[in-house]
Amino acid sequence: MTDLLEQLPRIFKALADPTRLKIFRLLMFNDEDKLKVIDLAAKIGISQPAATQHINILKEHNLIKSKREQNIKYYYIDKQEFNRLKELLNNALDISLMKCTFKGKCIDCPRNKDREK
């Protein structure tokens, strides 16, 4: 569960920026399954360098992937990784709704007086 609690905030932070969320959605729902940075920049109305910076953050968090064809780099959503992230989020929501039966003895529990500070 600790791994889950460490991963989700970083993913949410990466997607919290409206421009990155637009890039993510464009890649998720475009007909071509992949786009060049110049196409992404044009579709959202930002400069190519700005698009590249946002893309790098999304790539850093494994939210998007890239592949090179000849001398052009294309960006896309790795559907398998996306499904893993959806499962991660669903698990986090399930865990947050579960009633604790361990009486504060879990290492991550805020009621655990012995947990690391």
N, C-alpha and C positions, 0 to 999 in steps of 0.2 A: 504494500500500500504506500510506503514511503516514496517509491519510484513514481507512482501515479501522482502523488501530491507534489512532487518536484517537477514533473513534466507539464502538467496542465497549466500552471501559471505562465510558463514560458510560451506555450502555444497560444493561450488567450492573449498575451501581450503582443505576440506577433500579428495576430488577427485583429487586435483592437484598433489599429490604425485604419481609418476609412479607405485610404488609397490601397493599402495591402489587401484589405478585404475585397475591394473592387477587382484587383488583379487576380486574387484567388477565385472569385466568382466568374470572371471572364474565362479563366483557364478551365474551370469546372464545366461551364455550360457552352463553350464555343463548339461549333460544328467540326472544326478541323482537328480537335484534340491536342493541338500544340500551336503556339504563337511565338513570333520573334519579339524581342524587346521593343523594337520600333513600332510594331503593331499594337502592343499593349499600351505603350506611351500615347500613341495617337488615339486609341479608343477611350482612354480616360482623360486625355487632355493635359498630360504632364510632359516634361522634357525626358529625353532618353536617359540622361544620367540619373535623374530622380527615379525613373522606373527601375533602372539597374540597382540602385540602392535598396529599394523596396523588395525587389526580386531576391537580392542576396540575403536579406533577413528571412524571407519565406523559405529559401533553400537551406539556410542555416538550421532551421527548425524542422526540416524534412517535410514541409508542407507542399513544396513543388519540387520538380526535378527538371533537369535539362539534358538535351542530347544534341550533339553536333552532327549535321549532315552537310558534307563538303565543308564550306567555310562559314556556314550559318548555324547559330545556336538557337534551338527552339526550347520553349518552356512548356511544361505540361503537369497535370496532376497525376501522381502515381495512385491509381485507384485502389491498389492493395494497401498502400500506406494510409490512404484516406479512410478505408474501412477499418484499419487498425485504430486510427485516431477516433473514429466514431465509437468503436467498442470501448476505448479508453474513457471517453466522456460518459458513455452509458454506465460503465462500471463505477465511475466517480459519483454519478448521480444516485445509483443504487446504494452505494456505500453511505452516502450522506443521508439517505432516508431510513437506513437501518437503525433499529433501536440497539443500543450497546448492551451486551450481556456480560461484559468483562469487568464492570464496575471500576472503570478508569485504570485498568492495568496494562492497556496497550501502550506501546512506546510512543505513538503519535497522539494519544489522547490528551486533551488539554486538562483533564481532571487528574492525570497521573502526576503525583507530587515528586516522583523519582525520575521523571524524564529529563533528558539533557536540556539545558537552557541555552 
